[in-house]
Amino acid sequence: MPKANTEIRAMLKEKQIPVYAVAAVMGVHENTVFRRLRFELPDDEKATFRRIINELASQAK
């Protein structure tokens, strides 16, 4: 069974953003983020993840 949300997972890995950092911005626990990534997200939620990941990556520079 292929993993869902492969592009979000790839962005996290490529930009070296830990899941706990995304969770902190979203105001949820790290496990909640992992649970959300288990199943394919709607496009609006994917956009939210992309925005957060890009913001965190730009802050890390």
Stockholm file with secondary structure:
# STOCKHOLM 1.0

chainA/1-61         MPKANTEIRAMLKEKQIPVYAVAAVMGVHENTVFRRLRFELPDDEKATFRRIINELASQAK
#=GR chainA/1-61 SS CCCSCHHHHHHHHHTTCCHHHHHHHHTSCHHHHHHHHTSCCCHHHHHHHHHHHHHHHHHHC
#=GC SS_cons        CCCSCHHHHHHHHHTTCCHHHHHHHHTSCHHHHHHHHTSCCCHHHHHHHHHHHHHHHHHHC
//
